[in-house]
Amino acid sequence: MYQPFTIGSKFRITPPTTPCVNDDRIDLVMQRGAFGSGEHETTESCLKILERRPEVKGARILDLGSGTGILAIAALKLGAEHAVCVDIEEDAVESARVNCQLNQLDDAVTHITGTLDTVKENNFDLVLANIYGDILLALAESLTAKLKPGGTLLLSGMLWEYNFDVRQAYERMGCEVVSNHMLEEFSTTLMTKKS
């Protein structure tokens, strides 16, 4: 098992065996897994951005490449209404399902094994995609189409060299950059879709 650790000003990542501390932090109870339990710089940057975004409250979320489900779980604990978690890896989907149960969020999440094409819903308030830059480029049009006008897009998982191209691709689809974060190797970009 791992030791609990904090991210940003609001979150604490806690193993299932550790009792939650009753303080002002939000516990994200995560099983350690191959699909990210918060240590990766892209996950950390996404969590730090999410905790500062008021539009998360009440939002309908699409989390593409959801892995352990940590970003969707964090958003739901910040007050989001519902999340659709999608991953191509069956093991990742199972991992997200378990983590949602550990956080008592089963009813607030729909789990899908598959690609973006398997998601029938549209008009999401918030789209999270912590995946590789080449995939973000390939999905620019279809991912933007899933977002409602005025909605928020949080893209991460792209190496530095993809950052400019990814931003340009989504700007061409009618998105505007709110903030851009260059991390040690990767980058995270927050955008909104023009109304």
C-alpha positions as MATLAB code, in Angstrom:
seq = 'MYQPFTIGSKFRITPPTTPCVNDDRIDLVMQRGAFGSGEHETTESCLKILERRPEVKGARILDLGSGTGILAIAALKLGAEHAVCVDIEEDAVESARVNCQLNQLDDAVTHITGTLDTVKENNFDLVLANIYGDILLALAESLTAKLKPGGTLLLSGMLWEYNFDVRQAYERMGCEVVSNHMLEEFSTTLMTKKS';
ca = [
       0.000    0.000    0.000;
       1.005    3.656   -0.268;
       0.909    6.527    2.211;
      -1.830    9.159    1.830;
      -0.588   12.285    0.030;
      -2.053   15.674   -0.778;
      -2.492   17.411   -4.124;
      -3.300   21.096   -4.459;
      -5.187   22.823   -1.665;
      -8.197   20.494   -1.540;
      -7.378   16.861   -2.290;
      -5.818   13.964   -0.430;
      -5.232   10.629   -2.160;
      -5.923    7.867    0.350;
      -5.530    4.072    0.113;
      -8.689    2.045    0.866;
      -7.151    0.629    4.070;
      -6.472    4.042    5.627;
      -9.290    5.678    7.607;
     -10.236    9.074    6.155;
      -9.195   12.069    8.238;
     -11.959   14.467    9.151;
     -10.543   17.815    8.031;
     -11.102   20.285    5.221;
      -9.484   18.117    2.541;
     -11.449   15.957    0.107;
     -10.371   12.313    0.283;
     -10.051   10.497   -3.026;
      -9.925    6.833   -1.999;
      -7.881    5.092   -4.684;
      -6.619    1.560   -5.125;
      -3.049    1.634   -6.362;
      -3.127    0.612  -10.002;
      -1.451    0.767  -13.369;
      -3.892    3.433  -14.507;
      -2.845    6.311  -12.269;
      -3.590    7.033   -8.636;
      -2.492   10.642   -8.708;
       1.313   10.653   -8.766;
       1.693   11.480  -12.450;
       2.317   15.154  -13.206;
      -0.589   15.311  -15.678;
      -3.075   13.934  -13.147;
      -1.755   16.301  -10.497;
      -2.045   19.328  -12.774;
      -5.626   18.381  -13.746;
      -6.638   18.023  -10.091;
      -5.097   21.400   -9.230;
      -7.042   23.031  -12.077;
     -10.333   21.262  -11.270;
     -10.323   22.389   -7.641;
     -10.285   26.038   -8.787;
     -13.070   25.815  -11.387;
     -16.547   26.823  -10.138;
     -18.217   25.381  -13.257;
     -17.471   21.844  -12.013;
     -20.393   22.133   -9.584;
     -23.510   20.605  -11.146;
     -21.633   19.658  -14.328;
     -22.231   16.655  -16.577;
     -18.794   15.255  -17.320;
     -17.151   13.130  -19.975;
     -13.832   11.621  -18.861;
     -12.111   10.118  -21.892;
      -9.245    7.745  -21.133;
     -10.515    7.686  -17.569;
      -8.011    5.138  -16.219;
      -8.623    4.732  -12.475;
     -11.416    7.306  -12.678;
      -9.526    9.716  -10.415;
     -10.418   12.887  -12.351;
     -14.126   12.032  -12.568;
     -14.167   11.086   -8.864;
     -12.500   14.391   -7.966;
     -14.992   16.364  -10.075;
     -17.956   14.540   -8.523;
     -16.623   15.229   -5.030;
     -16.388   18.910   -6.031;
     -20.106   18.819   -6.806;
     -20.399   17.605  -10.406;
     -23.707   15.872  -11.134;
     -22.774   12.875  -13.284;
     -19.751   11.471  -15.108;
     -19.338    9.192  -18.094;
     -15.977    7.395  -17.808;
     -14.625    5.879  -21.018;
     -11.500    3.797  -21.513;
     -10.406    1.313  -24.173;
      -8.814   -0.941  -21.522;
     -11.228   -3.336  -19.809;
      -8.903   -3.421  -16.760;
      -8.951    0.366  -16.503;
     -12.756    0.423  -16.614;
     -12.875   -2.201  -13.852;
     -10.361   -0.154  -11.837;
     -12.517    2.976  -12.219;
     -15.620    1.010  -11.218;
     -13.926   -0.226   -8.014;
     -12.624    3.251   -7.149;
     -16.067    4.794   -7.680;
     -17.498    2.195   -5.274;
     -14.774    2.987   -2.709;
     -15.827    6.642   -2.919;
     -19.590    5.828   -2.759;
     -20.129    7.261   -6.231;
     -21.483    4.205   -8.113;
     -24.779    5.916   -8.932;
     -23.140    9.056  -10.303;
     -20.981    7.337  -12.938;
     -21.599    5.505  -16.196;
     -18.659    3.265  -17.204;
     -17.990    2.480  -20.862;
     -15.342    0.211  -22.349;
     -14.579    1.603  -25.780;
     -13.624    4.690  -27.738;
     -15.202    8.139  -28.014;
     -17.509    6.755  -30.752;
     -19.205    4.497  -28.189;
     -20.433    7.545  -26.224;
     -23.931    8.365  -27.461;
     -24.508   11.429  -25.240;
     -23.601   14.975  -26.239;
     -23.735   18.429  -24.643;
     -21.354   17.729  -21.762;
     -20.538   20.702  -19.535;
     -16.989   19.504  -18.948;
     -14.781   17.181  -20.984;
     -11.657   15.703  -19.390;
      -9.074   13.975  -21.566;
      -5.738   13.013  -20.010;
      -4.428   11.053  -23.002;
      -1.589   11.197  -25.543;
      -1.118   14.241  -27.757;
      -1.491   12.335  -31.036;
      -4.879   11.010  -29.889;
      -5.985   14.486  -28.773;
      -5.082   15.766  -32.247;
      -6.980   12.984  -34.003;
     -10.068   13.558  -31.825;
     -10.178   17.377  -31.943;
     -13.372   17.560  -33.991;
     -15.308   14.703  -32.351;
     -14.252   15.613  -28.793;
     -15.227   19.264  -29.257;
     -18.569   18.117  -30.692;
     -19.331   16.354  -27.383;
     -19.004   19.636  -25.483;
     -21.874   22.080  -25.175;
     -21.301   25.704  -26.244;
     -19.708   27.544  -23.325;
     -18.470   24.226  -21.913;
     -15.018   23.548  -20.500;
     -12.340   21.266  -21.924;
      -9.397   20.054  -19.853;
      -6.737   18.400  -22.009;
      -3.625   16.773  -20.588;
      -1.243   13.883  -21.192;
       0.461   15.530  -24.168;
       4.210   15.893  -24.291;
       5.527   19.430  -24.769;
       6.073   18.967  -28.483;
       2.340   18.346  -29.025;
       1.131   21.318  -27.006;
       1.090   23.955  -29.751;
      -0.504   21.671  -32.369;
      -3.163   20.462  -29.948;
      -4.084   24.020  -28.919;
      -4.282   25.077  -32.574;
      -6.445   22.100  -33.516;
      -8.984   22.848  -30.773;
      -8.931   26.585  -31.493;
      -9.875   25.737  -35.083;
     -12.862   23.854  -33.603;
     -14.032   27.002  -31.821;
     -12.298   26.667  -28.463;
     -10.359   29.359  -26.600;
      -7.384   28.789  -24.327;
      -8.056   29.772  -20.706;
      -4.675   28.581  -19.381;
      -1.747   26.528  -20.602;
       0.599   24.702  -18.237;
       3.995   23.332  -19.262;
       5.002   20.631  -16.752;
       8.317   18.751  -16.559;
       7.673   16.647  -19.669;
       3.975   16.958  -20.329;
       1.468   19.777  -20.564;
      -2.112   20.584  -19.611;
      -4.405   23.018  -21.396;
      -7.723   24.386  -20.158;
     -10.075   25.650  -22.851;
     -13.661   26.758  -23.277;
     -15.878   26.223  -26.299;
     -17.217   29.488  -27.653;
     -20.962   29.961  -27.184;
];
